[in-house]
Amino acid sequence: MSVRYEELAPREFRERLATAPIAYLPLGTLEWHGEHLPLGTDALESHAFFCRLAEEVGGIVLPSLYLGPDRTRDVNGAVMIGMDFWLEGEEKNPHAQQLDGSAYWVPDDLFAAMLDATLAQLKRAGFRIVVGHGHGPSTTYFAGQIDEWRKRFGLVCMTARTPEDDPVEEHHTHGVMTDHAASNETALVMALRPELVHLDRLPEDPEERLIGVAGEDPRAGASPEYGERCLEIQTARMAPILRRELERL
């Protein structure tokens, strides 16, 4: 039986909901992820990760949400968004430029309204737990609303981010989507859709700056094995968390 919401007929939907009323919401973008990764990397990674969780624990994976918030800045009269001007923590990036293919930004209030409506409809459909994860700013907003959504909708909400006080160091080093188009995200796409990774399109010179890439150099640190290990570890970490929440319902 499929775990994808859009592929379920009512009978299958009722069966999966009755077994585990968990909704997984992939928070994606259409955003530059270097010359070597697809524009839909955020959604590709989060959706695939959630499908693994749903197959392991139960629940239903929603279609990816491709709109999201991000930093903006006016640079010489042009609006720059996210990685257009942000590089490796440097807010004052002298290399600001509109990066090809990015088309996802919505203002914070619109994103808030979109998620509020989504959560209200998921509650109406019978879900009790909602897991949101993906694009960094989208996930940060989702995490900040967890208490509010519990009060308003009676939903248990969470992200798949590893808590800072997690005693297992491997959870930190093998997170899911912990950089931007660098070794972690590149490795994840290598594991999930290797045909979409084009490392040969990056400069051969390791000293040459990579545009719109934040984190460990993917030319040195990415591999399919690393990506698969990240997926395995985080699936194993999240599964008992979700099972405990199901027991508490």
SERO-4910 file (N, C-alpha, C, O; in steps of 0.05 Angstrom, whole numbers):
BEGIN
 pado doro    nc1    nc2    nc3   cac1   cac2   cac3    cc1    cc2    cc3    oc1    oc2    oc3
  Met    A     17    -24      0      0      0      0     18     25      0     37     26     15
  Ser    A     10     44    -16     26     69    -18     24     84      8      4     82     23
  Val    A     45    100     14     44    118     37     39    147     29     37    164     45
  Arg    A     36    151      3     32    178     -8      3    186     -8    -14    172    -19
  Tyr    A     -3    208      5    -31    217      8    -46    217    -18    -68    207    -20
  Glu    A    -34    229    -39    -48    233    -64    -53    207    -79    -69    207    -98
  Glu    A    -40    185    -71    -44    160    -85    -64    142    -71    -71    120    -81
  Leu    A    -74    150    -48    -92    132    -32   -121    136    -39   -130    159    -42
  Ala    A   -135    115    -43   -164    115    -45   -175    117    -17   -161    111      3
  Pro    A   -201    124    -13   -212    127     14   -208    102     32   -202    106     55
  Arg    A   -211     78     21   -208     54     37   -180     53     49   -176     48     73
  Glu    A   -160     57     31   -132     55     41   -126     78     60   -111     75     79
  Phe    A   -137    102     54   -133    125     72   -144    118    100   -130    123    120
  Arg    A   -167    107    102   -179    100    128   -162     80    143   -159     81    167
  Glu    A   -152     60    128   -136     39    140   -110     51    152   -103     44    175
  Arg    A    -97     67    137    -71     79    147    -76     98    170    -61     98    189
  Leu    A    -97    114    167   -103    133    188   -110    119    215   -102    127    236
  Ala    A   -126     97    213   -134     83    237   -109     70    251   -109     68    275
  Thr    A    -90     61    235    -67     48    246    -47     68    258    -36     63    280
  Ala    A    -43     91    245    -24    111    254    -33    138    243    -27    144    220
  Pro    A    -47    155    259    -57    180    249    -34    202    248    -36    223    261
  Ile    A    -13    195    233     10    213    230     10    225    202      8    210    182
  Ala    A     12    251    200     16    265    174     44    275    173     54    287    191
  Tyr    A     57    270    150     84    280    146     83    302    125     74    297    102
  Leu    A     93    326    131     92    348    113    120    356    104    135    369    119
  Pro    A    127    349     79    154    357     69    154    387     62    137    396     46
  Leu    A    173    401     73    174    430     69    196    435     48    220    434     55
  Gly    A    189    440     24    208    442      2    211    470     -9    200    489      2
  Thr    A    226    472    -30    229    497    -46    235    490    -74    240    466    -81
  Leu    A    235    510    -91    248    508   -117    271    529   -115    267    552   -120
  Glu    A    295    519   -108    316    537    -99    343    527   -108    348    503   -108
  Trp    A    360    546   -116    388    540   -123    401    523   -101    401    530    -78
  His    A    412    500   -109    428    484    -92    454    477   -105    462    454   -108
  Gly    A    467    498   -114    492    495   -128    488    486   -157    465    480   -165
  Glu    A    509    486   -173    507    477   -200    503    447   -202    497    436   -224
  His    A    506    433   -180    508    403   -181    483    389   -171    481    365   -174
  Leu    A    464    404   -159    440    391   -148    415    402   -160    415    425   -170
  Pro    A    393    387   -160    368    397   -171    355    419   -154    360    422   -130
  Leu    A    339    435   -167    326    458   -154    306    449   -133    301    463   -114
  Gly    A    296    425   -136    276    415   -117    289    397    -95    275    380    -84
  Thr    A    314    402    -89    328    385    -70    314    383    -43    312    361    -33
  Asp    A    305    405    -32    293    404     -5    269    385     -5    267    369     14
  Ala    A    252    388    -24    228    371    -25    235    342    -30    224    323    -19
  Leu    A    254    338    -49    262    310    -55    272    296    -31    264    273    -25
  Glu    A    289    309    -15    301    296      8    280    292     30    278    270     41
  Ser    A    265    312     37    246    310     59    223    290     52    215    275     70
  His    A    214    290     28    193    272     20    202    243     21    188    225     32
  Ala    A    226    238     11    237    211     11    242    201     39    236    178     46
  Phe    A    253    218     56    257    211     84    231    205     98    229    185    113
  Phe    A    210    221     93    184    215    106    172    190     95    158    176    111
  Cys    A    176    183     70    165    158     60    178    134     75    165    115     81
  Arg    A    204    136     81    217    115     97    205    113    125    200     91    135
  Leu    A    200    136    137    188    136    164    160    125    163    153    109    181
  Ala    A    145    132    144    117    122    142    117     92    137    100     78    148
  Glu    A    135     82    122    137     53    117    145     38    143    137     16    147
  Glu    A    161     52    159    171     40    184    150     42    207    146     22    221
  Val    A    138     65    210    121     70    233     91     71    226     74     65    243
  Gly    A     85     78    201     57     83    193     53    113    189     71    129    193
  Gly    A     29    119    179     23    147    173     23    152    143     26    134    127
  Ile    A     18    177    136     14    185    108     31    210    102     32    229    117
  Val    A     44    209     78     61    231     70     46    249     51     37    241     30
  Leu    A     45    275     58     32    295     42     49    302     18     73    298     18
  Pro    A     37    313     -3     53    325    -25     71    347    -13     64    360      6
  Ser    A     93    352    -25    112    372    -16    101    400    -19     87    406    -39
  Leu    A    107    417      0    100    446     -2    124    460    -13    146    460     -1
  Tyr    A    122    472    -37    145    484    -50    148    514    -45    168    525    -55
  Leu    A    130    526    -31    133    555    -24    142    557      5    135    541     22
  Gly    A    158    577     11    168    581     38    180    608     43    185    623     24
  Pro    A    185    614     68    198    640     75    228    638     73    240    617     70
  Asp    A    241    661     74    270    663     75    279    691     80    262    710     79
  Arg    A    305    695     85    315    722     88    313    737     61    314    725     40
  Thr    A    309    763     63    309    780     39    326    804     44    330    812     67
  Arg    A    337    816     23    352    840     25    352    855     -1    352    843    -23
  Asp    A    350    882      1    352    899    -23    381    904    -28    396    915    -12
  Val    A    390    896    -52    418    901    -60    417    917    -86    411    906   -108
  Asn    A    424    942    -84    424    960   -107    397    960   -122    397    960   -147
  Gly    A    376    960   -107    349    961   -119    337    934   -127    315    933   -136
  Ala    A    352    913   -124    342    886   -130    338    870   -105    354    872    -86
  Val    A    316    855   -104    310    839    -80    325    813    -82    322    797   -101
  Met    A    342    808    -62    357    783    -60    344    765    -39    336    775    -18
  Ile    A    343    739    -45    329    721    -27    348    698    -19    361    686    -36
  Gly    A    349    692      7    363    669     16    392    667      7    408    685     13
  Met    A    399    646     -8    426    641    -16    436    661    -37    459    661    -45
  Asp    A    418    679    -47    427    700    -65    449    717    -52    467    726    -65
  Phe    A    446    721    -26    465    738    -12    478    726     12    496    738     24
  Trp    A    469    702     20    479    691     45    498    668     38    491    650     23
  Leu    A    522    669     50    541    648     44    558    642     69    572    659     79
  Glu    A    555    617     78    571    607    101    570    626    125    591    631    137
  Gly    A    547    636    131    543    652    155    550    681    151    547    697    170
  Glu    A    560    690    128    567    717    123    543    733    113    536    731     89
  Glu    A    530    748    130    506    763    123    513    785    102    496    791     85
  Lys    A    537    796    103    545    817     84    562    804     62    586    808     61
  Asn    A    548    790     45    562    775     24    568    794      1    550    804    -11
  Pro    A    593    798     -6    600    816    -28    593    804    -55    595    818    -75
  His    A    586    779    -56    580    766    -81    550    763    -87    542    745   -101
  Ala    A    534    780    -75    505    778    -78    497    778   -107    506    794   -123
  Gln    A    480    759   -114    470    757   -142    445    739   -142    442    721   -125
  Gln    A    427    744   -161    403    727   -163    412    700   -175    423    699   -197
  Leu    A    407    679   -160    415    653   -168    394    640   -186    370    641   -180
  Asp    A    403    627   -207    384    616   -227    365    595   -215    374    578   -200
  Gly    A    340    598   -222    320    577   -216    305    580   -190    285    568   -186
  Ser    A    314    598   -172    301    601   -146    274    615   -150    273    637   -161
  Ala    A    252    602   -143    225    612   -146    207    600   -126    191    583   -132
  Tyr    A    210    609   -100    195    596    -79    186    615    -57    169    607    -40
  Trp    A    196    639    -56    193    656    -32    164    667    -29    152    675    -48
  Val    A    154    665     -4    130    679      3    135    693     30    152    684     45
  Pro    A    121    715     35    125    729     61    116    712     84    100    694     82
  Asp    A    127    719    108    122    703    132     93    700    138     84    679    145
  Asp    A     77    722    135     49    721    142     33    702    124     15    689    132
  Leu    A     41    702     98     27    683     80     35    654     86     18    637     86
  Phe    A     60    650     92     69    623     99     54    613    124     46    590    126
  Ala    A     52    631    144     37    625    168      8    617    163     -2    598    174
  Ala    A     -4    632    145    -32    627    138    -35    600    124    -54    585    128
  Met    A    -15    594    106    -16    569     92    -13    545    111    -28    525    109
  Leu    A      5    547    130      9    525    149    -15    523    168    -24    501    175
  Asp    A    -26    546    177    -50    545    194    -72    530    180    -86    513    192
  Ala    A    -77    536    155    -98    523    140    -92    494    136   -111    477    138
  Thr    A    -67    487    131    -60    459    128    -64    443    153    -76    421    153
  Leu    A    -56    454    176    -60    441    201    -89    438    208    -97    417    219
  Ala    A   -105    458    203   -134    456    208   -147    434    191   -164    420    201
  Gln    A   -138    432    166   -150    411    149   -140    383    157   -155    364    155
  Leu    A   -115    381    166   -106    355    175   -120    346    200   -127    322    203
  Lys    A   -125    365    218   -141    358    242   -169    349    233   -179    329    244
  Arg    A   -181    363    215   -208    356    205   -208    328    193   -228    313    195
  Ala    A   -186    321    179   -185    295    166   -180    272    185   -183    249    178
  Gly    A   -173    278    210   -170    257    230   -142    252    240   -137    234    256
  Phe    A   -122    268    231    -95    264    240    -91    274    268   -105    293    277
  Arg    A    -73    262    283    -67    270    310    -38    280    314    -32    295    332
  Ile    A    -21    272    296      8    279    297     16    289    270      9    278    249
  Val    A     32    311    269     42    322    244     72    327    247     81    340    266
  Val    A     87    317    228    116    320    227    123    337    203    116    330    181
  Gly    A    136    360    208    144    377    186    174    380    185    187    383    206
  His    A    186    378    161    215    380    159    222    386    130    208    378    112
  Gly    A    245    401    127    254    407    100    271    432    100    290    435    115
  His    A    263    450     82    277    476     78    281    490    105    263    492    122
  Gly    A    305    499    110    313    509    136    294    530    148    283    525    170
  Pro    A    289    553    135    271    573    146    243    563    150    229    571    169
  Ser    A    233    546    133    207    534    136    205    516    161    186    517    176
  Thr    A    226    500    164    227    482    188    230    498    213    217    491    234
  Thr    A    245    520    213    248    537    237    221    549    244    214    549    268
  Tyr    A    206    558    225    179    569    231    161    547    242    147    551    262
  Phe    A    161    524    229    144    502    239    151    495    268    132    491    284
  Ala    A    176    494    274    184    487    302    175    507    322    168    501    344
  Gly    A    174    533    313    166    554    331    136    555    337    127    569    355
  Gln    A    120    540    322     91    540    325     80    515    339     56    512    342
  Ile    A     98    498    348     89    472    359     70    475    382     49    462    383
  Asp    A     77    492    402     60    496    425     33    509    418     12    501    428
  Glu    A     35    528    400     10    542    391     -9    523    377    -33    524    382
  Trp    A      2    506    360    -16    488    345    -28    466    364    -50    457    359
  Arg    A    -13    459    384    -24    440    403    -49    452    417    -69    439    422
  Lys    A    -46    478    425    -68    492    438    -92    496    419   -115    491    427
  Arg    A    -86    504    395   -108    511    376   -121    487    364   -146    486    361
  Phe    A   -105    467    356   -116    444    341   -115    418    356   -127    398    347
  Gly    A   -102    417    379    -99    392    393    -81    372    379    -83    348    383
  Leu    A    -63    382    363    -44    365    347    -17    364    360     -7    384    371
  Val    A     -5    340    359     23    337    368     40    342    343     39    327    323
  Cys    A     56    364    343     72    371    320    102    369    328    109    374    351
  Met    A    118    363    308    147    361    313    161    363    286    150    359    265
  Thr    A    187    369    288    205    367    265    223    343    268    221    329    288
  Ala    A    240    338    249    259    316    251    287    326    257    307    312    253
  Arg    A    289    350    267    315    361    275    325    346    300    310    340    318
  Thr    A    351    341    301    364    329    323    367    349    346    379    370    342
  Pro    A    356    343    370    359    362    392    389    367    398    405    349    396
  Glu    A    395    391    406    423    398    412    434    382    435    458    377    437
  Asp    A    416    374    454    426    359    477    424    328    473    427    313    492
  Asp    A    420    320    448    420    291    443    447    279    450    467    288    440
  Pro    A    448    259    468    473    248    477    488    231    456    511    226    459
  Val    A    474    224    435    487    207    414    499    225    393    484    236    376
  Glu    A    525    227    393    538    246    374    533    239    345    532    257    328
  Glu    A    529    213    340    525    205    312    500    217    300    498    221    276
  His    A    480    223    318    455    236    308    461    263    298    449    272    278
  His    A    480    277    310    487    304    301    502    303    274    496    318    256
  Thr    A    522    285    273    539    285    249    524    272    225    533    274    202
  His    A    502    258    230    487    245    209    458    255    208    440    239    207
  Gly    A    455    281    210    428    292    209    417    292    180    431    284    162
  Val    A    392    300    177    380    302    151    376    331    144    360    345    156
  Met    A    390    340    123    388    367    113    400    387    134    386    404    144
  Thr    A    426    384    139    439    401    159    457    422    147    471    437    161
  Asp    A    457    424    120    473    445    107    457    455     83    434    449     80
  His    A    470    470     65    457    478     40    474    470     17    494    483     11
  Ala    A    466    449      3    479    440    -21    508    431    -17    524    428    -36
  Ala    A    516    427      9    543    419     15    544    388     18    528    374      6
  Ser    A    562    378     35    566    349     35    541    334     45    536    312     34
  Asn    A    526    344     64    503    330     75    481    328     54    472    306     47
  Glu    A    472    350     43    451    349     24    459    335     -2    443    320    -14
  Thr    A    484    339    -10    493    325    -34    493    295    -30    486    280    -48
  Ala    A    502    286     -7    503    258     -1    475    246      0    471    224    -10
  Leu    A    456    261     11    428    251     12    417    247    -16    405    226    -22
  Val    A    422    266    -34    412    263    -62    427    241    -76    415    227    -92
  Met    A    453    237    -70    468    215    -81    455    188    -74    454    170    -90
  Ala    A    446    186    -49    434    161    -39    406    157    -51    398    135    -57
  Leu    A    391    179    -55    363    177    -63    360    178    -93    345    162   -105
  Arg    A    373    197   -106    370    200   -135    398    207   -148    403    229   -156
  Pro    A    415    187   -149    442    192   -158    444    205   -186    463    219   -192
  Glu    A    424    199   -202    425    209   -230    421    240   -231    425    252   -252
  Leu    A    413    251   -208    408    280   -207    432    296   -196    430    320   -194
  Val    A    453    282   -189    477    295   -177    498    298   -199    504    279   -213
  His    A    509    323   -202    528    329   -223    553    342   -211    558    366   -216
  Leu    A    568    327   -196    592    338   -184    612    348   -205    629    365   -200
  Asp    A    611    336   -229    629    344   -250    624    373   -260    641    384   -275
  Arg    A    602    385   -252    596    412   -259    608    433   -240    605    457   -244
  Leu    A    620    423   -219    634    440   -200    663    444   -207    674    427   -221
  Pro    A    675    466   -199    703    470   -206    721    448   -195    716    438   -173
  Glu    A    741    440   -210    760    420   -201    778    431   -179    787    416   -162
  Asp    A    784    456   -180    802    469   -161    788    470   -133    768    485   -131
  Pro    A    798    456   -113    785    456    -87    786    484    -73    771    488    -54
  Glu    A    803    502    -83    804    528    -71    784    548    -84    780    570    -74
  Glu    A    772    539   -106    754    557   -120    727    558   -105    716    537    -98
  Arg    A    717    582   -101    692    586    -86    668    573   -100    665    576   -124
  Leu    A    651    559    -84    627    548    -95    604    567    -89    600    576    -66
  Ile    A    589    575   -110    568    595   -107    544    582    -94    534    561   -102
  Gly    A    534    595    -72    509    586    -60    511    559    -46    491    545    -45
  Val    A    534    552    -37    538    527    -22    548    533      5    568    547      8
  Ala    A    535    524     26    542    530     54    546    504     70    527    489     74
  Gly    A    570    499     78    577    475     93    602    462     83    617    474     67
  Glu    A    606    437     90    630    422     81    629    418     51    609    412     40
  Asp    A    652    422     39    654    420     10    644    393      0    655    372      8
  Pro    A    623    393    -17    613    367    -26    633    352    -44    630    327    -46
  Arg    A    652    366    -55    672    352    -72    689    334    -55    702    315    -66
  Ala    A    691    339    -29    708    323    -12    692    305      7    701    283     13
  Gly    A    669    315     16    655    301     38    630    285     31    620    271     48
  Ala    A    620    287      6    595    274     -1    600    246    -13    619    242    -28
  Ser    A    582    227     -6    582    201    -18    555    188    -15    540    196      4
  Pro    A    547    169    -32    522    156    -28    521    141     -1    500    140     11
  Glu    A    543    130      8    544    116     33    538    134     57    523    127     75
  Tyr    A    549    158     56    544    178     77    514    185     77    502    187     98
  Gly    A    503    190     53    475    197     52    457    175     62    437    180     77
  Glu    A    462    150     55    446    128     64    449    124     94    429    118    108
  Arg    A    472    129    105    476    126    134    459    148    148    447    142    169
  Cys    A    459    172    138    442    193    150    413    185    150    400    188    171
  Leu    A    403    174    129    375    166    127    369    143    147    349    144    160
  Glu    A    387    124    148    384    102    167    383    111    196    366    103    211
  Ile    A    402    127    203    404    136    231    380    153    239    369    149    261
  Gln    A    372    171    222    350    188    230    323    174    228    304    181    243
  Thr    A    320    154    211    296    138    212    295    122    238    274    120    250
  Ala    A    317    110    245    318     95    270    314    113    295    304    104    315
  Arg    A    323    138    293    319    157    316    290    165    318    279    166    340
  Met    A    277    172    295    250    182    296    229    161    301    208    167    313
  Ala    A    234    136    293    213    116    295    204    112    324    180    112    328
  Pro    A    222    108    344    212    105    371    199    130    382    181    128    399
  Ile    A    207    153    374    194    178    382    165    178    373    147    185    389
  Leu    A    160    171    349    133    171    338    117    148    351     93    152    356
  Arg    A    129    126    355    114    104    368    106    111    397     84    104    406
  Arg    A    123    125    411    115    134    438     92    154    437     74    152    453
  Glu    A     92    171    417     70    190    415     44    176    408     22    184    417
  Leu    A     46    156    391     22    140    384     11    126    409    -14    125    412
  Glu    A     28    116    426     18    103    450      4    122    469    -13    114    485
  Arg    A     12    148    468      0    167    486    -27    178    477    -41    191    492
  Leu    A    -34    173    452    -59    183    441    -83    171    455   -106    177    449
***
